[in-house]
């Protein structure tokens, strides 16, 4: 799977994605993560890509032409066809189902804004998806892009050492993940639940489901309502 990020700070993406699971996935050729520096497409000698907003107001706005040229360049590197995701607080809120949707694509382009935003005309022309990672404002789209790449890439076959874990972790079936334990069996006088030591797989799965429901009810009751609706639980 190919990821491409159009950004003013390519080094931020490159340094943030070259380690851990993403780095190993790139080494194996399972994914690629490339960047395009929007400044390379500036139309002035000072490499500026922003200007004052029409109508007045605070801050600067990224110009349409360098953003357009950067996105088109990135798409051409991917064969001309790719979804272009604009990271913005005004977009749909990113969740696991969206990650699964994007993971079915072969190519994704992420557009990272800065300053007070990007000229609306180029967004109308190149963006296929506007996505937010939460109801707060960041200084730019690079961190949201890396969050999304991490969540999507781990769903690509072979990226995780245990492919099953991608299906059973937090937010699967709208439930939070159950508690996890490892050796030693007793730590600070706290024991691992006996059912996990029993070897009885059916009981273990039942216990894990119960704990997932308990955690979801405590921390994310909104998800539990979705789970009940989707599974017809009253």
C-alpha positions in Angstrom: 0.0 0.0 0.0 1.3 3.5 -0.9 0.9 6.5 1.3 2.0 10.0 0.1 1.9 13.1 2.2 1.9 16.7 0.8 3.3 18.9 3.5 5.4 21.9 4.3 7.5 19.7 6.7 8.4 16.5 5.0 11.1 15.7 7.6 8.4 15.5 10.3 6.6 12.7 8.4 9.8 10.9 7.4 11.3 10.9 10.9 8.0 9.9 12.5 7.3 7.0 10.3 10.6 5.2 10.0 10.6 3.3 13.3 8.8 0.5 15.0 6.0 -1.3 13.1 5.8 1.2 10.3 9.5 1.1 9.7 9.6 -2.6 9.6 6.6 -2.7 7.2 8.5 -0.4 4.9 11.6 -2.5 5.0 9.5 -5.5 4.0 8.0 -3.6 1.1 4.4 -4.0 2.6 3.9 -0.2 2.6 5.6 2.9 1.3 5.4 6.4 2.8 6.6 9.2 0.6 6.4 13.0 0.9 6.1 16.0 -1.4 7.2 19.4 -0.2 4.5 21.9 -1.1 7.2 24.7 -1.1 8.8 23.0 -4.1 5.9 24.2 -6.1 5.9 27.8 -5.0 5.5 30.4 -7.8 7.7 33.0 -6.3 11.5 33.4 -5.7 11.1 33.4 -1.9 9.3 30.0 -1.9 6.3 31.5 -0.2 3.1 29.4 -0.4 0.8 31.7 1.7 -0.8 35.1 1.4 -3.3 37.4 3.2 -6.9 36.3 3.2 -9.4 38.2 1.0 -11.8 40.0 3.2 -9.3 40.5 5.9 -8.8 38.6 9.1 -6.0 37.2 11.2 -3.3 34.9 9.8 -2.3 33.7 6.4 -3.9 31.3 3.9 -2.1 28.7 1.8 -2.3 29.5 -1.9 -4.2 27.3 -4.3 -1.6 26.8 -7.1 1.3 25.2 -5.1 -1.1 23.0 -3.2 -2.7 21.9 -6.5 0.6 21.2 -8.1 1.9 19.2 -5.1 -1.2 17.0 -5.0 -1.2 16.4 -8.8 2.5 15.5 -8.6 1.8 13.0 -5.8 -1.1 11.5 -7.7 1.0 11.1 -10.8 3.6 9.2 -8.8 0.8 6.8 -7.9 -0.4 6.3 -11.4 -2.8 9.2 -11.5 -5.6 7.8 -9.3 -5.7 8.2 -5.5 -8.0 9.5 -2.8 -6.8 12.8 -1.4 -7.4 13.2 2.3 -7.4 16.7 3.7 -6.7 16.8 7.5 -9.0 19.4 9.0 -11.0 19.9 12.2 -14.0 20.4 9.9 -13.9 16.9 8.4 -15.5 13.6 9.4 -14.1 12.3 12.7 -11.7 9.5 12.0 -12.6 6.1 13.6 -11.8 2.4 13.2 -14.4 1.9 10.5 -12.9 4.7 8.4 -9.5 3.1 8.9 -10.8 -0.1 7.5 -12.4 1.7 4.6 -9.1 3.5 3.7 -7.1 0.2 4.2 -9.0 -1.2 1.1 -7.3 1.4 -1.1 -4.0 0.9 -2.9 -3.0 4.6 -2.8 -3.7 7.4 -0.4 -2.6 11.1 -0.5 -2.7 13.2 2.7 -2.8 16.9 2.4 -1.5 18.8 5.4 -2.6 22.4 5.9 -1.0 25.1 8.0 -1.7 28.7 9.0 -5.4 29.6 8.8 -6.1 27.0 6.2 -6.0 26.4 2.4 -7.7 28.4 -0.4 -11.1 26.8 -0.7 -10.9 26.6 -4.5 -8.2 24.0 -4.6 -9.8 22.0 -1.8 -13.0 21.8 -4.0 -10.8 20.6 -6.9 -8.5 18.0 -5.5 -9.8 16.7 -2.1 -11.9 13.6 -2.0 -12.2 13.2 1.8 -12.0 15.8 4.6 -11.0 14.1 7.9 -10.5 15.2 11.5 -8.9 13.2 14.3 -10.8 15.0 17.0 -12.6 18.2 18.1 -9.4 20.3 18.7 -7.1 22.4 16.7 -3.4 21.5 15.9 -0.7 23.6 14.3 -0.8 21.5 11.2 -1.9 18.3 9.5 1.2 16.3 9.9 0.4 14.7 13.3 -3.1 13.7 12.1 -1.7 12.3 8.9 0.7 10.1 10.9 -2.1 9.0 13.2 -4.2 7.9 10.3 -1.3 6.2 8.5 -0.5 4.2 11.6 -4.1 3.1 12.1 -4.5 2.2 8.4 -1.2 0.6 7.8 -1.6 -1.9 10.7 -4.6 -3.3 8.8 -2.5 -4.1 5.8 -1.9 -7.9 5.7 1.5 -8.8 7.0 2.2 -5.5 8.8 1.4 -6.9 12.2 3.3 -10.0 13.4 -0.1 -11.5 14.5 -2.7 -10.6 11.8 -5.5 -11.7 14.1 -4.7 -8.9 16.5 -5.9 -6.3 14.0 -9.4 -7.7 14.2 -9.8 -8.1 18.0 -8.3 -4.9 19.5 -10.0 -1.8 20.8 -13.1 -0.7 18.9 -13.8 -4.1 17.3 -17.6 -4.4 17.0 -17.8 -1.1 18.8 -16.4 -2.5 22.0 -13.2 -1.5 23.9 -10.6 -4.2 24.3 -10.6 -6.4 27.4 -7.8 -6.2 30.0 -4.5 -7.9 29.1 -2.0 -9.7 31.4 1.4 -11.3 31.1 4.0 -13.0 33.4 4.4 -13.0 36.3 1.1 -14.4 37.5 1.3 -12.4 40.7 2.7 -8.8 40.7 2.4 -6.4 43.7 0.1 -8.9 45.3 -2.3 -8.7 42.3 -3.1 -12.0 40.6 -4.0 -12.6 37.0 -7.7 -13.7 36.8 -7.9 -17.4 37.2 -10.0 -17.9 34.1 -7.0 -16.8 31.9 -4.9 -19.6 33.4 -7.6 -22.3 33.0 -6.9 -23.1 29.4 -10.6 -23.3 28.8 -10.9 -21.2 25.6 -14.7 -20.9 25.6 -14.7 -19.5 29.1 -11.8 -17.2 28.3 -13.7 -15.7 25.3 -16.8 -15.3 27.5 -14.8 -13.5 30.2 -13.1 -11.3 27.6 -16.5 -10.3 26.1 -17.9 -9.5 29.5 -14.9 -7.3 30.4 -15.1 -5.5 27.0 -18.8 -4.7 27.7 -18.0 -3.5 31.2 -15.2 -1.2 30.0 -17.2 0.2 27.2 -20.1 0.9 29.5 -17.8 2.7 31.9 -15.6 4.7 29.5 -17.5 4.9 26.2 -21.3 4.3 26.7 -21.9 5.8 23.3 -20.0 2.9 21.7 -22.0 0.4 23.8 -25.3 1.7 22.4 -23.9 1.2 18.9 -22.8 -2.3 19.7 -26.3 -3.2 21.1 -27.9 -1.8 18.1 -25.7 -3.6 15.6 -25.9 -6.9 17.5 -29.6 -6.6 18.4 -28.8 -6.8 22.1 -31.5 -5.3 24.4 
